[in-house]
Amino acid sequence: MEPVSHLFTAENQPLLRQFGGLLDAAGLRAAMLMLRMGLYRQTRSGTLAVGAAALAGRLRRST
């Protein structure tokens, strides 16, 4: 989404940058960023799964 970040509102551009930082982070740092941003899935189990993936360092940018 970064190539079209200029189309985001001024309020959402920092969130996009934070999300990019989340994808570059690993382990506890990634999980803490996720919590700080307030990211969640539609179900509690989905949110826990993404949190576990963050802790395991499995959230990454595609290359």
C-alpha positions in Angstrom: 0.0 0.0 0.0 3.0 2.3 0.3 3.0 3.2 -3.4 -0.5 4.7 -2.9 0.1 6.1 0.6 -0.4 9.7 -0.8 -4.1 8.7 -1.3 -4.6 8.0 2.4 -6.0 10.7 4.7 -3.5 12.6 6.9 -4.9 10.7 9.8 -4.3 7.3 8.3 -0.8 7.9 6.8 1.0 7.5 10.2 -1.0 4.3 10.8 0.3 2.9 7.5 3.9 3.8 8.5 3.4 2.1 11.9 2.0 -1.0 10.1 5.1 -1.0 7.9 7.2 -0.9 11.1 5.2 -3.8 12.5 6.0 -5.9 9.5 9.7 -5.1 9.9 9.7 -6.0 13.6 9.9 -9.4 15.1 9.0 -11.1 18.4 7.9 -9.1 21.4 8.5 -5.8 19.7 6.1 -6.8 16.9 3.5 -8.0 19.3 3.8 -4.7 21.4 3.4 -2.6 18.2 0.3 -4.6 17.3 -1.2 -3.9 20.7 -0.2 -0.3 20.7 -1.8 0.2 17.2 -5.0 -1.5 18.4 -5.0 -4.0 15.5 -7.5 -6.8 15.8 -9.3 -9.4 13.7 -13.0 -10.0 13.6 -12.7 -12.9 16.1 -10.8 -13.1 19.3 -9.2 -16.3 18.1 -8.1 -14.5 14.9 -6.6 -11.7 16.9 -4.7 -14.2 19.1 -3.5 -16.0 16.0 -2.0 -12.8 14.5 -0.5 -11.9 17.9 1.1 -15.4 18.0 2.4 -14.9 14.5 3.9 -11.6 15.5 5.6 -13.1 18.6 7.0 -15.9 16.4 8.4 -13.4 13.9 6.1 -14.7 11.1 4.7 -11.3 10.0 6.9 -10.1 7.2 6.6 -8.0 4.0 6.3 -10.0 0.8 9.3 -9.5 -1.5 
